[in-house]
Amino acid sequence: MLNRNLRLFLFCIFLTATSRAARAQGVVLDLPLQSQRAEVTQRIGITDITIKYHRPLAKDRKVWGGLVPYDKVWRAGANINTTITFSDPVSIEGQPLAKGTYGLHMIPNPDQWTVIFSKNSTSWGSFTYDQSEDALRVNVKPHASDPHNALTYDFDDLQPNSALVVMEWEKVAVPFKVSVDVHDIVLADMHKQLRNLSQYTWFGWDEGANYLLAEKYDLDEALKYADKSIEVEDRYDNEMTKAGILKALNRTEDAKTTEKKALAFASPIQLHGYARQLQAEKRNDEAFAIFRENAQKHPDLWFTHAGLARMDSAQGKFDDAVKEMKVALAGCPDNQKTYVAGLVAQLEAKQNIN
């Protein structure tokens, strides 16, 4: 056991070695750091990528091959481990990596860099880095960049299922691509969400079905979701969703039958909106039939007259269209009057409003 004098001697050596760093940055106390802390997060699909790091300054020093030596493991920042966290499994430059938090290290070289994802994310810098703890290594190409005095991490080239993580410092940028299997992750997450209270709502299942329909992904599963929604509460919204899925599955006759069932549930404003959708799809005859029927059944509603005006406008009957739109203007709510008045002006100028 060390005697008291020897313990005191060793403690003095420790204080001498660390006092300068302690005064400059704070070892025990929370004091300002020369390389300040930063954090950046990007979401891809529903997957969050978060980088936590400290930002050293170049200060006109030679960084690459000088302050940061070539061909040696570098902490990709300053102070404690730079870390990168993935909330779901990802691919880095095409290589799979499990979700979790990793210590981020790099090995610089003039023409090629190695980016290292270490299972150890709690060390100080790279001083105790151990290659046996690597989860993944990838090689990437650096390129020239605009000058950055402070080391910076950013996300670039954002795509629905990928992004480039870019480290920039001095006049060098080092990118690596992160890809996410968005559809599979979202579908798995929806399965979890639809086991909680949302399973008892029609709109939870309908939202999931509409996502899959919009993405044209696993349409059989989308159809199951639509049927679940209808089972909870049968209504225009989810019947129309089901009709869209059946159409995407090339089940044309089933889609028509379901669409007809949906229209039986539709409110006047939903019918108007559906007719506008038909117009956008160039199905004018069907749209005009709905505009006419809606106006006959609900002549007291302003938007049914707006529907007739759109029908007349599409057929070049601008005088009739002006009359109908002025009826709509007289009856529309205050928050719509400016918009509808603008449509009247367009029609008076013989401009098609569709």
Salt bridges, closest charged atoms under 4 A:
GLU39 OE1 - ARG37 NH2 3.06
ASP48 OD1 - ARG43 NE 2.80
ASP134 OD2 - ARG137 NE 2.78
GLU168 OE1 - HIS148 NE2 3.73
GLU215 OE1 - HIS183 NE2 2.87
GLU221 OE2 - HIS191 NE2 3.00
ASP227 OD1 - LYS242 NZ 2.96
GLU233 OE2 - ARG235 NH1 2.90
ASP234 OD2 - LYS261 NZ 3.28
ASP237 OD1 - ARG235 NE 2.80
GLU239 OE2 - LYS261 NZ 3.00
GLU253 OE2 - LYS256 NZ 3.97
ASP254 OD2 - ARG251 NH2 3.10
GLU259 OE2 - ARG283 NH2 3.66
GLU281 OE1 - ARG283 NH1 2.85
GLU286 OE1 - ARG283 NH2 2.78
GLU293 OE2 - LYS297 NZ 2.96
ASP319 OD1 - LYS350 NZ 3.07
GLU324 OE1 - HIS305 ND1 2.87
GLU348 OE2 - LYS326 NZ 3.51
